[in-house]
Amino acid sequence: METLLEDLLRYARLYEKLLTCRSGLNSKKLDDCLYRMMRLEIVVTRPFLMEVLRLNQVGKLTVDDVLSVFLITESYLFRRNICEVPTNALNKIFLNLNREILRYDNTANDYVNKMIYTLRSKKESGRFPDDREFTQALATKQVYQMRGKYKAYLFERFENYGTVETKDVYTHLDNNVYSIEHIMPQHLTPAWTEALGPNYAEIHATWLHRLANLTLTGYNPSLSNNSFSEKRDAKEGGYRASGLKMNQKIARKDSWGLPELEERSAEMTERAKTIWAYPKTDFVPTKKEFDSCENCKCKLNTSAKNF
C-alpha cells in the first residue's frame, strides 16, 4: 500500500506540472509549450507526457530531450487538426506511445529519434501529416470558422514564433483587445468590388475566411469595410501603424487582391512548415532474430498450404 501511495504522489506531482505549465526544469521554451498545449485543452497526451517527465527525473532523458518530445507532440496534434484527421485513435496512441518507443531495444536511449520513427510509421487515423498534406490543408482551410481556441493558438504562433519580443496574444484575444480581422472584408463595398476586378465574387467566396486574408488587430471596428489603402494608412490602427509583426508585410502592399492573397498564402504555409516542423530521423529499428523466425514460419505455412 505504501508503494502504491508513493507512486500516486509521484504522478500527482508530474500531473501538477502539466496543469500549472511549470516543468521545474528551468526551460522557458518547455513551459511555454506546456502553456500552449494547456490552452488547446488536449488531455489525451497527459499519460505519455507524465512518463516523459518521469524519465527525466530518473536521469534517462535530458531537458533538451523533453523539450523535443513536447514540441514534436505539439506539431503532431496541430497538423492532424488542420488536416482533419479523426481523433478517435489518439487515446490509444498516447497511452501506448512510451511503451512502443522503449520496446525497440528496451532502453530510453535515442528516445527522441525512436519517438519520431514511431509516429511517422503510423498510418490512416494515426498518421503524422507530412508537409505536402499539411500545407495544402492549411492554405485552403476556412480558418476563420475554426474553433476559437485553435484560431487563437494559430495566430499566437504566427505572431510570436522565432522572437523573444513576444506579444501577449492570448490575453488580448481573451479580453477582446485583439480580434481577428478580414483584410478583404466580409461585406464588399463598391470600392472593394472595383479593386478585386471582374472576378470579385469568386475571389471573395474562395479567399474570405482563408488564412491569407486574416490578421490580428486591436482596431477591427474602425477598420471595418474600409478600402485597403484606408486600412493600411489609418493613423490609428492602420497596418502601417500596427505594432504587430504580422501586419508589417501587409502594410508594404499597394493593393489587396488575388496576387497578394496567393503570395501571402504561399509565405504563411511555408513558414508553417517551420513552426510546426515535420520531424526527421535516421533511426531504423534493428531487425530482431525473432521477427525473422516469424517471417520464415509464415512462409513455411504458406508453402505448406500451397503444396
PEDA-V31177 format. One line per field, one symbol per residue. ss: DSSP state (H for helix, E for strand, - for the rest). psi: psi as a letter, one per 20 degrees, with the letter a starting at -180 (. if undefined). burial: b if it has 9 or more other C-alpha atoms within 8 Angstrom, else e. A space follows every 50 residues. Layout:
# PEDA-V31177
ss: ???
psi: ???
burial: ???
This chain:
# PEDA-V31177
ss: -HHHHHHHHHHHHHHHHHHH-------HHHHHHHHHHHH------HHHHH HHHHHHH-----HHHHHHHHHHHHHHHHHHHH-------HHHHHHHHHHH HH--------HHHHHHHHHH---HHH----HHHHHHHHHH--HHH--HHH HHHHHHHHHH--------HHHHHH----EEEE-------HHHHHHH---H HHHHHHH---HHHEEEE--HHHH----HHHHHH-----HHH---HHHHHH H------HHHHHHHHHHHHHHHHHH-------------HHHHHHHHHHHH HHHHHH-
psi: ghgghggggghhhghhhhhikohjjlohgghggggghhhikoiiiggghh hghghghjjhqrhhgggggghgggggggghghjlpqiiihghghhigghh ghigjkrjqkgghhgggghhiqrdijqopahggghgghhiqmhhjrqghh gggghgghhipjqimqqmggghghjkgqrpppgorhoprhghgghhahkh gggghgigjrghjqrqqjkghhgcjqrghghgiphoiqhhiqjpgiighh hiqhrobgghggghggghhghhhggmqoqqqjppqppqhggghggggggg gggggh.
burial: eeeeeeeeeebeebbebbeebebeeebeebbbbbbbbbebeeebbbbbbb bbbbbbeeebbebebbbbbbbbebbbebbbebbebeeebbbebbbbbbeb bbebeeebeebbbbbbbbbeebeebbbbbeeebbbebbbebbbbeeeeeb bbbebbbbbbeeeeeeeebbebbeeeebbbbbebbeebeeebbbbbeeeb eebbeebbbbbbbbbbbebbeebebeebebbbbbeebbbbbbebebbbeb beeeebeeebbbebbbebbbebbebbbeeeeeeeeeeeeeebeeeeeeee eeeeeee
